[in-house]
Amino acid sequence: MDTVLWQTLAGTRGGPNRARILRALDERPRNANRLAEDLDLAYNTVRHHLDVLERNDIVTSGDQSYGTVYLPSDRTRNHWEIVEEIVSQADD
C-alpha cells in the first residue's frame, strides 16, 4: 500500500490535488460536488481524481449513484502515517 500511496499522491502531476481531496475526505466524507466547491476545483477534475483514488483503493464510496459520498478506505486509514508523510514533503 505504501507504494500505491506514493505513486498516486506524489508520483504524478495530479498528486497534490489527490492529496488535498484525501485530506478533505478525512475531515468529513462528502460527494464530488461538495469537494469541488470546498476545494475550488472543477467538478470534472474532482471526478477524475476520485476515480483514480477509488481504482487504487485509497477511497471508497457507498454506491455509484448521483451524490455518492466518498471517504478514505480502511486500507488507507491503516497507512495514514504514509499519507501524512507524503503531504508534509509536498508542503516543503
DANORHU-V733046 format. One record per residue. N is the residue number from 1. PHI is phi as a letter, one per 30 degrees, with the letter a starting at -180 (999 if undefined). PSI is psi in whole degrees, -180 to 180 (none if undefined). BURIAL is 1 if it has 16 or more other C-alpha atoms within 10 Angstrom, else 0. Layout:
# DANORHU-V733046
n=N phi=PHI psi=PSI burial=BURIAL
n=N phi=PHI psi=PSI burial=BURIAL
This chain:
# DANORHU-V733046
n=1 phi=999 psi=-33 burial=0
n=2 phi=e psi=-46 burial=0
n=3 phi=d psi=-42 burial=0
n=4 phi=d psi=-45 burial=0
n=5 phi=d psi=-47 burial=1
n=6 phi=d psi=-45 burial=1
n=7 phi=d psi=-43 burial=0
n=8 phi=d psi=-36 burial=1
n=9 phi=c psi=-21 burial=1
n=10 phi=b psi=-18 burial=1
n=11 phi=c psi=3 burial=0
n=12 phi=b psi=165 burial=0
n=13 phi=d psi=-32 burial=0
n=14 phi=d psi=-1 burial=0
n=15 phi=e psi=-48 burial=1
n=16 phi=e psi=-40 burial=1
n=17 phi=d psi=-37 burial=1
n=18 phi=d psi=-40 burial=1
n=19 phi=d psi=-42 burial=1
n=20 phi=d psi=-44 burial=0
n=21 phi=d psi=-45 burial=1
n=22 phi=d psi=-44 burial=1
n=23 phi=d psi=-39 burial=1
n=24 phi=d psi=-41 burial=1
n=25 phi=d psi=-29 burial=1
n=26 phi=d psi=-37 burial=1
n=27 phi=d psi=-43 burial=0
n=28 phi=a psi=122 burial=0
n=29 phi=e psi=143 burial=1
n=30 phi=a psi=172 burial=1
n=31 phi=c psi=174 burial=1
n=32 phi=d psi=-39 burial=1
n=33 phi=d psi=-45 burial=1
n=34 phi=d psi=-40 burial=0
n=35 phi=d psi=-45 burial=1
n=36 phi=e psi=-44 burial=1
n=37 phi=d psi=-49 burial=0
n=38 phi=d psi=-34 burial=0
n=39 phi=c psi=1 burial=0
n=40 phi=h psi=49 burial=0
n=41 phi=b psi=157 burial=0
n=42 phi=d psi=143 burial=0
n=43 phi=e psi=-45 burial=0
n=44 phi=d psi=-34 burial=0
n=45 phi=d psi=-46 burial=0
n=46 phi=d psi=-45 burial=1
n=47 phi=e psi=-44 burial=1
n=48 phi=e psi=-49 burial=0
n=49 phi=d psi=-38 burial=1
n=50 phi=d psi=-39 burial=1
n=51 phi=d psi=-44 burial=0
n=52 phi=d psi=-46 burial=1
n=53 phi=d psi=-41 burial=1
n=54 phi=d psi=-41 burial=1
n=55 phi=e psi=-30 burial=0
n=56 phi=c psi=13 burial=0
n=57 phi=h psi=35 burial=1
n=58 phi=c psi=-34 burial=1
n=59 phi=b psi=163 burial=1
n=60 phi=b psi=162 burial=1
n=61 phi=b psi=160 burial=1
n=62 phi=d psi=-42 burial=0
n=63 phi=a psi=-175 burial=0
n=64 phi=c psi=34 burial=0
n=65 phi=c psi=175 burial=0
n=66 phi=e psi=136 burial=0
n=67 phi=i psi=17 burial=0
n=68 phi=e psi=133 burial=0
n=69 phi=c psi=133 burial=1
n=70 phi=c psi=152 burial=1
n=71 phi=a psi=160 burial=1
n=72 phi=e psi=141 burial=1
n=73 phi=d psi=161 burial=1
n=74 phi=e psi=-38 burial=0
n=75 phi=d psi=-42 burial=0
n=76 phi=d psi=-44 burial=1
n=77 phi=e psi=-34 burial=0
n=78 phi=d psi=-13 burial=0
n=79 phi=b psi=29 burial=0
n=80 phi=d psi=-29 burial=1
n=81 phi=d psi=-31 burial=0
n=82 phi=d psi=-42 burial=1
n=83 phi=e psi=-47 burial=1
n=84 phi=d psi=-40 burial=0
n=85 phi=d psi=-44 burial=0
n=86 phi=d psi=-47 burial=1
n=87 phi=d psi=-42 burial=1
n=88 phi=d psi=-37 burial=0
n=89 phi=d psi=-33 burial=0
n=90 phi=d psi=-29 burial=0
n=91 phi=d psi=-19 burial=0
n=92 phi=d psi=none burial=0
